[in-house]
Amino acid sequence: MTGLIIGGAGGFWIGLLGRIALGATPVGFAEVVLWGLGAMICCAILGYAFPKLMSVVLFPISIFGVSS
């Protein structure tokens, strides 16, 4: 279950920031959020399948929005 949560949170940030950094601009807020949600779902599924791997790889990214 932990891999699922960490994978989802890390995937959201990867999708969100990846779309902003690598995609064509300008782009609407809704499209950026959809990319984030899509990546969150994909990484959450991977986190469910490979919890240890996703916890190690995505943990630093998953706390990106929490730390200030």
N, C-alpha and C positions, 0 to 999 in steps of 0.2 A: 504494500500500500504506500510506503514511503517513496519508492521509486516512481510510482504513478504521480504523486503530488509534485515531487521534484522535477520529473520529466515534463509535466504540464506547465509548471511555472517557468522553467528554463526555456522550454519550447516557445512559450508566448513571447518572451523577450527576444529570442533569436528571430522569430518571424517578424515581430514588430520592428526591431532595429535593422534587420536584414532588408526588409522591404523599403525602409526609409533610405538606407545607405546605398543599396544596389539597384533599386528600381527607378524608372523614369519619374521625374517630378514635373510639375506639381501633381499631387494625388490627393483625393479626398480622405477624410478621417475614417470613413466607413470602410474603405478599401484596406487601409493600413490595419484596422482592427480585424478584418476578415483574414488577412494574412497571419496575424498573430494568433487568432483562434485556430486556424488550420494547422499551423505549426504546433500549437499546444496539444491538439488532438493527436497528431502524429507522434510527438514525443511522449505523450502520456501512454499511448499504446506500447511504444518501445520501453517505457519505464515499467510497465506491467510485465512485459516479456523478459526484460533484462534489468531487474531492479538494482543490482549492485553496480553494474556498469554505468547506468544512467545517473545513479546517485553520485558516483565519483566524478563523472565528466560534467554534469550539469549543475551540481550544487553551487559552485561559485556564481554561475549565471542566474540561478533561481533566487538568490538573495539580493540581486542587483537593485530591485525596486524597493526593498525593505530598508537597506542600509542608507544612511545619509550623513 
